Amino acid sequence: MSTKEMIAALRMQGHRVTARQRTDGGWLITKIDNKTFKGAKGNQRARDLLGVSYSKKKLEQARYNVSQYIRGKRKQRTLDDKIKLELRKVQRIWRKNKVQGRITALNVKRHIREFGKEEALKYLQRQTRYGRGYAYEKNVEYLAQYLEDVAMSVDDEVKNSVLNCAMIIRGMTDTFKEEWISMIYSLFYEVRNSGFDTSVTREAIRRTYEIMKG
């Protein structure tokens, strides 16, 4: 299970999770509920909560990454022109919009090594979207799924409204703003914390539509 999948799983369980993306594209969990973590301790706590452990294959891959990339024992190939062009585009957009972190050629080379050129291009395209303020497609899907999960516990009179809200979120994937994600999660955390109170649910739906008009 990837860190992003662990974040989504914890959120589905009702936990409040804060994370930041590393420059290599990975994620570090910095806060779960009211507890703040440093370094990789948040990721470990997430694994403990979910009962997730590293497989032998993943451990071997981690060791390989350390020896081959972090210690610089392997010479990296140069990027082809198409990927170079996409990388420069991402870097320009991130600088212009003052996005925290950096996307470097080394990040992309690692991505090519692990997943291939086509996936590396998709990765850069996702970073371009993120740099323009749009949410990653998977994060939009996770949010829609979270609302669907909430809908299973609310009163029947608001259930369809929550499901409709999830459907609209999914339909806006291409234009969904990153800043909306945490705002909407917060609204539906309140719904869970209220014991799925109908009035709180209605207010969450109303405010979600206001946010998406943004």
C-alpha positions as CSV (number, residue, x, y, z in Angstrom):
1,M,0.0,0.0,0.0
2,S,1.5,3.4,-1.0
3,T,1.6,6.4,1.3
4,K,-1.2,8.1,-0.7
5,E,-3.3,5.0,-0.3
6,M,-2.7,4.9,3.4
7,I,-3.7,8.6,3.7
8,A,-6.9,7.8,1.8
9,A,-7.6,4.7,3.9
10,L,-7.1,6.7,7.2
11,R,-9.4,9.5,6.0
12,M,-12.0,6.9,5.1
13,Q,-11.9,5.7,8.7
14,G,-12.5,9.3,9.9
15,H,-8.9,10.3,10.8
16,R,-7.7,13.8,10.1
17,V,-4.5,13.4,8.1
18,T,-2.1,16.1,6.9
19,A,0.7,15.3,4.5
20,R,3.2,17.0,2.3
21,Q,4.8,15.9,-1.0
22,R,8.5,15.4,-1.1
23,T,10.6,16.7,-4.0
24,D,10.9,13.1,-5.3
25,G,7.1,12.8,-5.6
26,G,6.6,10.7,-2.5
27,W,4.5,11.7,0.5
28,L,5.3,12.4,4.2
29,I,2.5,12.3,6.7
30,T,3.0,15.2,9.1
31,K,-0.1,15.0,11.3
32,I,-2.7,12.4,12.2
33,D,-5.6,13.7,14.2
34,N,-4.0,15.9,16.9
35,K,-0.5,14.3,16.8
36,T,2.3,15.9,14.8
37,F,5.2,13.9,13.4
38,K,8.6,14.6,12.1
39,G,10.5,12.8,9.3
40,A,9.0,9.4,8.4
41,K,7.4,8.8,11.8
42,G,4.0,9.8,10.5
43,N,4.2,7.2,7.7
44,Q,5.2,4.6,10.3
45,R,2.2,5.6,12.5
46,A,-0.1,5.2,9.5
47,R,1.3,1.7,8.9
48,D,0.7,0.8,12.5
49,L,-2.9,2.1,12.4
50,L,-3.7,0.2,9.3
51,G,-1.6,-2.9,10.1
52,V,0.5,-2.4,6.9
53,S,4.0,-3.8,6.7
54,Y,6.6,-3.7,4.0
55,S,6.9,-6.7,1.8
56,K,10.2,-8.3,1.1
57,K,10.1,-7.0,-2.5
58,K,9.5,-3.4,-1.3
59,L,12.4,-3.7,1.2
60,E,14.7,-4.9,-1.6
61,Q,13.6,-2.0,-3.8
62,A,14.3,0.5,-1.0
63,R,17.8,-0.9,-0.5
64,Y,18.4,-0.7,-4.3
65,N,17.3,2.9,-4.4
66,V,19.7,3.8,-1.6
67,S,22.7,2.1,-3.2
68,Q,22.0,3.1,-6.8
69,Y,20.6,6.6,-6.4
70,I,21.1,8.2,-3.0
71,R,24.8,7.1,-2.8
72,G,25.3,8.0,-6.4
73,K,26.8,4.6,-7.5
74,R,24.9,4.5,-10.7
75,K,25.3,6.9,-13.6
76,Q,22.0,8.3,-14.8
77,R,21.1,8.4,-18.5
78,T,20.2,11.7,-20.0
79,L,16.5,12.5,-20.6
80,D,15.1,12.5,-24.1
81,D,13.9,15.8,-25.6
82,K,10.2,15.1,-25.1
83,I,10.6,14.5,-21.4
84,K,13.1,17.4,-21.0
85,L,10.5,19.8,-22.6
86,E,7.8,18.6,-20.2
87,L,10.1,18.9,-17.2
88,R,11.0,22.5,-18.1
89,K,7.3,23.3,-18.4
90,V,6.6,21.9,-15.0
91,Q,9.6,23.8,-13.4
92,R,8.5,27.0,-15.1
93,I,4.9,26.7,-13.8
94,W,6.0,25.7,-10.3
95,R,8.4,28.8,-10.1
96,K,5.7,31.1,-11.5
97,N,3.1,29.9,-9.0
98,K,5.6,29.6,-6.1
99,V,4.8,26.0,-5.4
100,Q,6.8,24.5,-2.5
101,G,9.3,21.8,-3.5
102,R,11.1,21.1,-6.7
103,I,10.8,18.7,-9.6
104,T,14.3,17.8,-10.8
105,A,15.8,15.7,-13.6
106,L,17.0,13.3,-11.0
107,N,13.4,12.8,-9.8
108,V,12.3,12.1,-13.4
109,K,15.2,9.7,-14.0
110,R,14.2,7.7,-10.9
111,H,10.6,7.6,-12.1
112,I,11.7,6.3,-15.5
113,R,13.8,3.7,-13.9
114,E,11.0,2.4,-11.7
115,F,8.0,2.9,-13.9
116,G,9.1,3.6,-17.5
117,K,9.0,6.7,-19.8
118,E,5.2,6.8,-20.4
119,E,4.5,6.8,-16.6
120,A,7.2,9.4,-16.2
121,L,5.4,11.7,-18.7
122,K,2.1,11.1,-16.9
123,Y,3.9,12.0,-13.7
124,L,5.1,15.3,-15.1
125,Q,1.7,16.1,-16.5
126,R,0.2,15.5,-13.1
127,Q,2.8,17.9,-11.6
128,T,1.9,20.5,-14.2
129,R,-1.8,20.3,-13.2
130,Y,-0.8,20.5,-9.5
131,G,1.4,23.6,-10.3
132,R,-1.6,25.3,-11.8
133,G,-3.6,24.7,-8.6
134,Y,-5.6,21.7,-9.8
135,A,-5.9,18.6,-7.6
136,Y,-4.4,15.2,-8.5
137,E,-7.1,13.1,-10.2
138,K,-6.7,10.3,-7.6
139,N,-7.2,12.8,-4.7
140,V,-10.4,13.9,-6.3
141,E,-11.5,10.3,-6.6
142,Y,-10.6,9.6,-3.0
143,L,-12.7,12.6,-1.9
144,A,-15.7,11.5,-3.9
145,Q,-15.4,8.0,-2.4
146,Y,-15.2,9.5,1.1
147,L,-18.5,11.3,0.5
148,E,-20.0,8.1,-0.7
149,D,-18.9,6.4,2.4
150,V,-20.4,9.1,4.6
151,A,-23.7,8.8,2.6
152,M,-24.0,5.2,3.8
153,S,-24.5,6.5,7.4
154,V,-26.6,9.6,7.0
155,D,-30.4,9.8,7.2
156,D,-32.3,8.8,4.0
157,E,-33.6,12.3,3.5
158,V,-30.0,13.6,2.8
159,K,-28.4,10.4,1.5
160,N,-29.1,11.2,-2.2
161,S,-27.9,14.7,-1.8
162,V,-24.5,13.5,-0.5
163,L,-24.3,11.0,-3.3
164,N,-25.1,13.7,-5.8
165,C,-22.4,15.9,-4.3
166,A,-19.9,13.1,-4.8
167,M,-21.0,12.6,-8.4
168,I,-20.5,16.3,-9.1
169,I,-17.0,16.2,-7.5
170,R,-16.1,13.3,-9.7
171,G,-17.4,15.1,-12.8
172,M,-15.2,18.1,-12.1
173,T,-12.0,16.1,-11.9
174,D,-10.3,18.0,-14.7
175,T,-10.9,21.4,-13.0
176,F,-11.0,20.6,-9.3
177,K,-8.8,22.9,-7.3
178,E,-6.3,21.4,-4.8
179,E,-7.3,23.9,-2.1
180,W,-10.9,22.6,-2.2
181,I,-9.8,19.1,-1.1
182,S,-9.0,19.8,2.6
183,M,-11.9,22.3,2.9
184,I,-14.5,19.7,1.8
185,Y,-12.9,16.9,3.9
186,S,-13.2,19.2,6.9
187,L,-16.9,19.7,6.3
188,F,-17.6,16.0,6.2
189,Y,-15.3,15.3,9.2
190,E,-17.8,17.5,11.0
191,V,-20.6,15.4,9.7
192,R,-19.0,12.2,11.1
193,N,-18.1,13.9,14.4
194,S,-21.7,15.1,14.8
195,G,-22.9,11.5,14.6
196,F,-24.2,12.1,11.0
197,D,-26.6,14.8,12.2
198,T,-28.9,15.8,9.4
199,S,-28.7,19.6,9.8
200,V,-24.8,19.3,9.9
201,T,-24.9,17.2,6.8
202,R,-27.1,19.7,4.9
203,E,-24.8,22.5,5.9
204,A,-21.8,20.5,4.7
205,I,-23.5,20.0,1.3
206,R,-24.4,23.6,1.0
207,R,-20.9,24.8,1.8
208,T,-19.3,22.2,-0.6
209,Y,-21.3,23.7,-3.5
210,E,-20.2,27.2,-2.5
211,I,-16.6,26.0,-2.4
212,M,-16.8,24.4,-5.9
213,K,-18.3,27.6,-7.4
214,G,-15.0,29.1,-6.3
